[in-house]
Amino acid sequence: MLDLTSIRDELARHYDLAASLELAESMKEIHARMDRVMPWPDWAIHAPYVAAINRLKRERNAVVLAHNYMTPQIYHGIADVVGDSLHLAIKATEVQADVIVQCGVHFMAETSKILNPAKTVLMPDLEAGCSLAESITAEGIAQMRARFPGAPVVSYVNTTAEVKAASDICCTSANAAQIVAAMEGDTVIMTPDKWLAQNVANQVPQKRVVWWDGACIVHERFTAQDLRDFRDWHPGLKIIAHPECPPDVVAEADYAGSTANIQGWVEQERPRQVMLVTECSMAGNISDANPEVEFLGPCNMCPYMQKITLEKVLWSLHSMTGAVEVEPGVARRARVAVERMIDLSRRLAAA
């Protein structure tokens, strides 16, 4: 566990991190990207951290890869690449910098390390895990293979390196249906998210999809009744659900897709009112780019994503601690599954 008291004392010896309206004003073009969700006094608090991090990025030859669930001050303030898991995985293969700072959860940093074994991959808080990733092990994959001999294993990227290494191919919520449809044979094993698997099964009826009994603590909490209640309260409301939600929630929504697809749908459709059935930071990150759209609740916070803060990012770059390592043999096998996903996704997109 990080000793935040010691970290703050050390950072204070090297950086002026006091709230500054003057510095905030000099960085107002960054604040403009999150003006709707970031009050000016809050920006005055965050601006010194953003300035220090962006300076250190240049000194360390580092890039920040940030998931769509990061807070606005990370997403808009320091990230060089933002996106869903598929986009970040693809961009990780294109990184030229020496250092990658992964603003997301641990399995994302592992994926970046798997794809960039010679680079330093920093995780600002190594305890930013994922309940879904922790729900399955390589032994669980072996159990599924024993139950369904010969069936290919498609594992969500929300898994550990060991699980990826035991799988045939990975998928994300953006490409899961296409990946499953492209597998040989009648039966496909999906791990670890049972709701994503069931939603994919509805999209790919030509396959028998069997699944591991895992779920995301953010998305499984939504109910179809939640959506119906909000429609009653806000006639004309458009609802977009993430496919990690239960199938009855997805069926109740107007659209379901990955975080990147959610963003694309909002930008294309421009609904008057919309509810994003996913992690809370998502709406905040895209609201300023869609000023005519009113974003309504509910949403659920991911406690793991919220562990990543500007303070911890600054500390990781300052101290160069929190490096993520993957055992070479595991990394080699996991890289095959991840690269198969990326290659197949590119071929399907080009078809």
C-alpha positions in Angstrom: 0.0 0.0 0.0 1.3 3.5 -0.9 2.3 5.7 2.1 0.6 8.8 0.9 1.9 10.9 3.8 5.5 10.2 2.9 4.8 10.6 -0.8 3.2 14.0 -0.2 6.2 15.2 1.9 8.6 14.0 -0.8 6.7 15.6 -3.7 6.4 18.9 -1.7 10.2 19.1 -1.6 10.4 19.0 -5.4 7.3 20.6 -6.7 5.1 23.6 -5.9 1.7 21.9 -5.7 -0.2 24.6 -4.0 -3.5 25.6 -5.6 -2.9 28.4 -8.0 -5.4 30.5 -9.9 -2.6 32.1 -11.9 -1.4 28.7 -13.1 -4.9 27.6 -13.7 -5.5 30.6 -15.9 -2.3 29.9 -17.9 -3.6 26.4 -18.6 -7.2 27.4 -19.4 -7.1 25.7 -22.8 -6.8 22.3 -21.0 -9.6 23.3 -18.6 -11.8 24.1 -21.5 -12.0 20.4 -22.4 -13.8 19.7 -19.1 -15.4 23.0 -18.3 -18.9 21.5 -17.7 -17.7 19.1 -15.1 -14.6 20.8 -13.6 -15.4 23.9 -11.5 -12.7 26.6 -11.7 -11.6 26.3 -8.0 -11.1 22.6 -8.5 -9.0 23.2 -11.6 -6.8 25.6 -9.6 -6.1 22.6 -7.3 -5.4 20.1 -10.1 -3.4 22.5 -12.4 -0.1 22.3 -10.5 -0.2 18.5 -10.7 -1.0 18.5 -14.4 1.8 20.9 -15.1 4.3 18.9 -13.1 3.3 15.6 -14.7 3.4 17.0 -18.3 6.9 18.3 -17.6 8.1 15.0 -16.2 6.6 13.2 -19.2 9.0 15.1 -21.5 11.9 14.5 -19.2 11.3 10.8 -18.8 10.2 10.3 -22.5 7.0 8.9 -21.2 3.4 8.6 -22.5 0.2 8.3 -20.5 -2.4 5.8 -21.7 -5.7 6.5 -20.0 -8.9 4.4 -20.1 -12.2 6.1 -20.6 -13.1 5.6 -17.0 -10.4 7.9 -15.7 -11.4 11.1 -14.0 -11.6 14.2 -16.3 -8.4 15.8 -14.9 -6.5 12.7 -16.0 -8.4 12.0 -19.2 -8.1 15.6 -20.4 -5.2 16.9 -18.4 -2.3 14.5 -18.8 -3.3 11.6 -21.2 -1.6 11.2 -24.5 -3.9 8.4 -25.6 -7.4 7.8 -24.3 -9.9 5.1 -25.3 -11.4 1.7 -24.5 -9.4 -1.5 -23.8 -9.1 -2.4 -27.5 -7.8 1.1 -28.6 -5.3 1.2 -25.7 -4.0 -2.3 -26.6 -3.6 -1.3 -30.2 -1.9 2.0 -29.3 0.4 0.2 -26.9 1.9 -1.6 -29.9 2.7 1.8 -31.5 4.3 3.6 -28.6 7.7 5.0 -29.3 8.4 6.4 -25.8 10.6 4.6 -23.2 8.1 4.7 -20.5 4.3 4.0 -20.4 2.2 5.2 -17.5 -1.0 3.2 -17.5 -4.0 5.1 -16.1 -6.5 2.3 -15.7 -6.4 -0.9 -13.8 -3.7 -3.6 -13.3 -4.6 -5.9 -16.2 -4.3 -3.0 -18.6 -0.7 -2.3 -17.5 0.0 -6.0 -17.8 -1.3 -5.9 -21.4 1.0 -2.9 -22.2 3.9 -4.7 -20.7 3.1 -7.9 -22.6 3.1 -6.0 -25.9 6.2 -3.9 -24.9 8.5 -6.2 -23.0 11.5 -3.9 -23.4 9.7 -0.8 -22.1 9.1 0.4 -18.6 5.4 0.2 -17.7 4.4 2.1 -14.6 1.2 1.6 -12.6 0.5 4.6 -10.4 -1.2 2.3 -7.8 -0.5 -1.4 -8.0 -3.5 -2.1 -5.9 -5.8 -0.8 -8.7 -7.1 -4.3 -9.5 -10.3 -5.6 -11.1 -12.9 -7.8 -9.5 -13.7 -9.3 -12.9 -10.1 -10.2 -13.7 -9.7 -11.7 -10.2 -12.7 -14.0 -10.7 -10.8 -16.5 -12.9 -7.4 -18.2 -12.9 -5.5 -20.3 -15.4 -6.9 -23.3 -13.5 -10.4 -22.1 -14.3 -9.5 -22.0 -18.0 -8.3 -25.6 -17.6 -11.6 -26.6 -16.0 -13.6 -25.1 -18.9 -11.5 -26.9 -21.5 -12.1 -30.2 -19.7 -15.9 -29.6 -19.7 -15.9 -28.6 -23.4 -13.1 -30.4 -25.2 -11.9 -28.8 -28.3 -13.8 -25.5 -27.9 -11.7 -22.4 -28.3 -11.2 -20.1 -25.3 -12.0 -16.4 -25.9 -10.9 -14.5 -22.8 -11.8 -10.9 -22.2 -8.9 -8.5 -21.9 -10.1 -7.9 -18.3 -8.0 -10.8 -17.2 -4.6 -11.5 -15.8 -1.6 -12.3 -17.9 -1.7 -15.9 -16.7 -5.3 -16.2 -17.9 -4.5 -14.6 -21.3 -1.6 -17.1 -21.6 -4.0 -20.0 -21.1 -6.4 -18.7 -23.7 -6.6 -19.0 -27.5 -7.5 -15.4 -28.2 -8.6 -12.3 -26.3 -11.5 -10.0 -26.9 -12.8 -6.6 -25.8 -16.4 -5.5 -25.4 -15.9 -3.7 -28.8 -15.0 -6.8 -30.8 -16.3 -9.8 -28.7 -19.2 -10.7 -31.0 -16.9 -10.5 -34.1 -14.2 -12.6 -32.4 -16.6 -15.3 -31.3 -18.3 -15.5 -34.7 -14.9 -16.0 -36.3 -13.9 -19.0 -34.1 -14.0 -22.5 -35.6 -16.4 -25.0 -34.3 -19.9 -24.9 -32.9 -19.0 -24.2 -29.2 -17.0 -21.2 -27.9 -15.8 -20.7 -24.3 -16.0 -17.1 -23.1 -14.3 -16.0 -19.8 -14.7 -14.5 -17.4 -17.7 -12.2 -17.8 -21.0 -14.1 -17.9 -23.1 -11.1 -18.9 -20.8 -10.1 -21.8 -20.9 -13.8 -22.9 -24.7 -13.9 -22.8 -25.0 -10.7 -24.7 -22.6 -12.0 -27.3 -24.6 -15.3 -27.5 -27.7 -13.2 -28.4 -25.7 -11.5 -31.2 -24.1 -14.7 -32.5 -26.9 -17.3 -32.5 -24.9 -19.6 -34.8 -22.5 -20.4 -32.0 -23.1 -22.2 -28.7 -21.5 -19.8 -26.2 -20.6 -21.2 -22.8 -19.2 -19.0 -20.0 -17.4 -18.6 -16.7 -19.5 -17.2 -13.8 -17.8 -13.8 -13.5 -19.2 -10.3 -13.5 -18.1 -6.6 -13.2 -19.1 -5.0 -9.9 -19.9 -1.8 -11.7 -22.2 -3.1 -14.4 -23.9 -6.0 -12.7 -25.6 -3.6 -10.3 -27.8 -2.0 -12.9 -31.3 -3.4 -13.4 -33.8 -3.2 -16.2 -36.2 -1.6 -13.7 -33.7 1.2 -13.1 -33.9 2.0 -16.8 -37.6 1.8 -16.9 -37.9 4.2 -14.0 -35.7 6.7 -15.6 -37.7 6.6 -18.8 -40.8 7.3 -16.8 -39.2 10.3 -15.1 -37.6 11.6 -18.3 -39.8 10.9 -21.4 -37.6 10.8 -24.6 -34.5 9.8 -22.7 -32.0 7.8 -24.6 -30.2 5.0 -22.7 -26.9 3.5 -23.7 -25.7 0.3 -21.8 -22.3 -1.3 -21.7 -22.4 -5.0 -22.7 -21.0 -6.1 -19.3 -24.6 -5.3 -18.0 -27.1 -8.2 -17.7 -28.9 -9.0 -20.9 -32.3 -7.6 -19.6 -30.6 -4.3 -19.0 -29.0 -4.4 -22.5 -32.4 -5.3 -24.0 -34.0 -2.3 -22.2 -31.4 0.2 -23.6 -31.6 2.0 -26.9 -28.0 1.1 -27.7 -25.3 -1.1 -26.2 -21.6 -0.9 -26.9 -18.1 -0.5 -25.6 -17.0 2.8 -24.1 -15.6 3.8 -27.5 -18.8 2.9 -29.2 -20.8 4.7 -26.6 -18.8 7.9 -27.2 -19.3 7.5 -31.0 -23.1 6.9 -30.6 -23.5 10.1 -28.6 -21.4 12.2 -31.0 -23.4 10.9 -34.0 -26.9 10.9 -32.6 -26.7 14.0 -30.3 -29.7 13.1 -28.1 -31.2 15.8 -26.0 -30.9 13.7 -22.9 -28.9 10.5 -22.4 -28.1 8.1 -19.7 -24.9 6.1 -19.8 -25.3 2.8 -18.0 -21.6 2.4 -17.1 -18.9 3.9 -14.9 -19.5 7.5 -13.8 -16.4 9.1 -15.3 -17.5 8.3 -18.8 -20.2 11.0 -19.0 -17.9 13.6 -17.5 -15.2 12.9 -20.0 -17.3 13.4 -23.1 -19.8 16.0 -21.9 -17.8 19.1 -23.1 -17.4 17.6 -26.5 -21.3 17.3 -26.6 -22.5 20.6 -25.1 -26.1 20.2 -26.4 -26.5 16.8 -24.7 -27.7 16.6 -21.1 -26.2 13.6 -19.3 -28.4 12.0 -16.6 -27.7 9.4 -13.9 -27.6 6.8 -12.5 -24.0 5.6 -12.8 -21.7 3.4 -10.6 -18.2 4.3 -9.6 -15.4 1.7 -10.0 -13.4 1.7 -6.8 -10.4 0.3 -8.6 -10.3 2.9 -11.4 -10.7 5.7 -8.8 -7.5 4.6 -7.1 -5.6 6.3 -9.9 -5.1 10.0 -9.1 -2.9 12.8 -10.3 -0.9 12.7 -7.1 -0.1 9.0 -7.7 0.7 9.5 -11.4 3.2 12.3 -10.4 4.8 10.1 -7.8 5.2 7.2 -10.2 7.0 9.4 -12.7 9.0 11.2 -10.1 10.2 8.0 -8.4 9.9 5.6 -11.3 8.3 3.1 -9.0 5.3 0.9 -9.6 6.9 -0.9 -12.6 4.8 -3.8 -13.8 6.6 -7.0 -14.7 5.3 -10.2 -16.3 7.2 -13.5 -16.2 8.7 -13.9 -19.7 7.2 -17.3 -20.5 3.7 -16.1 -19.4 4.2 -12.9 -21.4 5.1 -14.8 -24.5 2.0 -17.0 -24.4 -0.2 -14.1 -23.5 1.2 -12.0 -26.3 0.0 -14.6 -28.8 -3.6 -14.3 -27.5 -3.6 -10.5 -27.5 -1.9 -10.2 -30.9 -4.4 -12.6 -32.4 -7.2 -10.3 -31.2 -5.5 -7.2 -32.6 -4.7 -8.9 -35.9 -8.2 -10.4 -36.3 -9.8 -7.1 -35.3 -7.9 -5.3 -38.0 -8.7 -7.9 -40.7 -12.4 -7.8 -39.8 -12.4 -4.0 -39.9 -10.8 -4.0 -43.3 -13.1 -6.6 -44.7 
